[in-house]
Amino acid sequence: MIQPGRHSEGKPAEGVPKAQKKLTPSAAGWFLFTAAALGIGFLCGCGAARPSKYYQLTVPADAVKVESADAFPVSLLLGPVQTSHLYREDRIVYGNNAEKLGTYEYERWAEPPADMIGEVLLRELRASGRYRAVHYRRSNMQGDFALRGRLYDFK
């Protein structure tokens, strides 16, 4: 039987385009390997994002409360805790020494550390019962003493 585009001996005709020729075994293997590698890379890159974990500061509840009769007749105003830009965000900072710091991608604070420390300080000073009043420092608040602080390191 004579096929179109072929001589009777089964050899390809000279006028047949290269696209109709069969791949050699080594070229077919390379093509399959490349397709499999791209498919695996695509499947590994897709999927659910890694969930973030959030942490917060907790204060032990076993603090002894002082009676109000022992309270100092002063009002305290707490100013914001000053800190570097690293601790104004919610990312957790890590480091082995003072020169090299980094942040975790998926582990974060519930609030920026400076805000959490200020909140804990306010609650603890109020719960101590040693002062007539403890408030955040606002534009219209009056107080006897103002407390300020600076957070240098929080790892």
VOGU-3710 file (C-alpha; in Angstrom, 3 decimals, decimal comma):
1> miqpgrhseg> 0,000/0,000/0,000  1,303/3,392/-0,877  0,702/6,204/1,590  0,503/9,817/0,529  3,772/11,637/1,034  5,838/8,434/1,371  7,797/6,324/-1,071  6,955/2,684/-1,323  9,994/1,757/0,835  8,506/3,577/3,912
11> kpaegvpkaq> 11,086/6,363/3,967  9,889/9,927/4,517  9,504/11,946/1,412  11,661/14,983/1,006  8,679/17,321/0,864  7,222/16,299/4,290  7,390/19,095/6,916  9,528/18,494/10,027  6,490/18,796/12,333  5,127/15,528/10,960
21> kkltpsaagw> 8,317/13,628/11,816  8,339/11,572/15,042  10,354/12,712/18,088  13,398/10,718/19,009  13,218/8,870/22,347  15,640/11,280/24,048  13,688/14,363/22,905  10,380/12,794/24,042  11,866/12,009/27,465  13,178/15,545/27,830
31> flftaaalgi> 9,786/16,968/26,874  7,980/14,755/29,440  10,499/15,649/32,140  10,095/19,377/31,490  6,288/19,140/31,469  6,276/17,130/34,715  8,643/19,589/36,430  6,502/22,563/35,396  3,336/20,758/36,550  4,826/19,926/39,952
41> gflcgcgaar> 6,118/23,489/40,354  2,691/24,867/39,525  0,924/22,559/41,972  3,381/23,308/44,780  2,978/27,041/44,270  -0,788/26,861/44,482  -2,717/26,160/47,616  -3,953/27,706/50,797  -1,884/30,502/52,285  -0,118/29,778/55,530
51> pskyyqltvp> -2,235/31,099/58,425  -0,817/33,819/60,650  -0,494/33,239/64,388  -1,195/36,084/66,807  0,250/36,544/70,299  -0,607/38,899/73,138  0,752/39,820/76,535  -1,022/38,413/79,562  -0,538/39,514/83,126  -0,874/37,031/85,993
61> adavkvesad> -4,139/37,486/87,869  -2,609/36,732/91,285  -1,480/40,328/91,944  -2,368/41,485/95,456  -4,587/44,560/95,505  -3,823/47,348/97,940  -6,680/49,033/99,799  -7,750/52,507/98,663  -7,039/53,953/102,118  -3,306/53,576/101,400
71> afpvslllgp> -3,611/55,444/98,097  -1,368/58,401/97,383  -3,415/61,538/96,747  -2,011/61,964/93,223  -3,265/61,445/89,717  -0,998/59,810/87,148  -1,096/60,443/83,418  0,504/57,831/81,178  2,052/59,036/77,958  2,623/56,785/74,965
81> vqtshlyred> 5,558/54,384/75,118  8,207/55,608/72,676  10,028/53,028/70,561  11,696/52,402/67,233  9,648/51,726/64,096  10,210/47,957/64,481  8,075/47,856/67,616  5,339/50,148/66,302  4,119/47,402/63,979  2,591/44,047/64,852
91> rivygnnaek> 5,404/41,848/63,507  7,405/39,839/66,047  11,088/40,839/66,064  13,855/38,295/66,554  17,634/38,555/66,719  20,704/36,794/68,052  22,621/39,962/68,788  22,082/43,715/68,835  23,373/44,238/65,284  21,140/41,840/63,370
101> lgtyeyerwa> 17,349/41,840/63,741  14,568/40,351/61,658  10,802/39,871/61,718  8,703/36,752/61,363  6,381/36,607/58,358  3,470/34,616/59,814  3,782/35,298/63,550  2,508/38,621/64,833  1,460/40,465/67,948  -2,248/41,131/68,477
111> eppadmigev> -1,287/44,823/68,826  2,015/46,673/68,488  4,232/45,918/71,525  4,429/49,553/72,642  0,617/49,744/72,806  0,341/46,436/74,689  2,929/47,496/77,270  1,148/50,818/77,807  -2,181/49,015/78,315  -0,674/46,526/80,777
121> llrelrasgr> 0,983/49,356/82,719  -2,302/51,304/82,912  -4,253/48,263/84,153  -1,598/47,339/86,730  -1,335/50,867/88,133  -5,115/51,152/88,401  -5,433/47,704/89,983  -2,744/48,483/92,566  -5,042/51,001/94,282  -2,058/53,159/95,263
131> yravhyrrsn> -3,073/56,241/93,283  -6,153/58,421/93,279  -6,484/58,121/89,498  -4,543/56,720/86,555  -5,416/57,817/83,001  -3,909/58,045/79,561  -2,447/61,437/78,850  -4,875/63,326/76,627  -5,060/66,981/75,684  -7,707/67,874/78,288
141> mqgdfalrgr> -6,654/65,539/81,129  -5,250/67,039/84,331  -2,855/65,121/86,543  -0,139/65,531/89,132  2,534/63,395/87,426  3,130/62,243/83,890  4,831/58,914/83,231  6,709/58,323/80,014  8,656/55,330/78,857  10,810/54,018/76,035
151> lydfk> 10,902/50,467/74,708  14,421/49,651/73,554  14,269/45,898/73,088  11,381/43,438/72,996  12,309/40,016/71,583
//
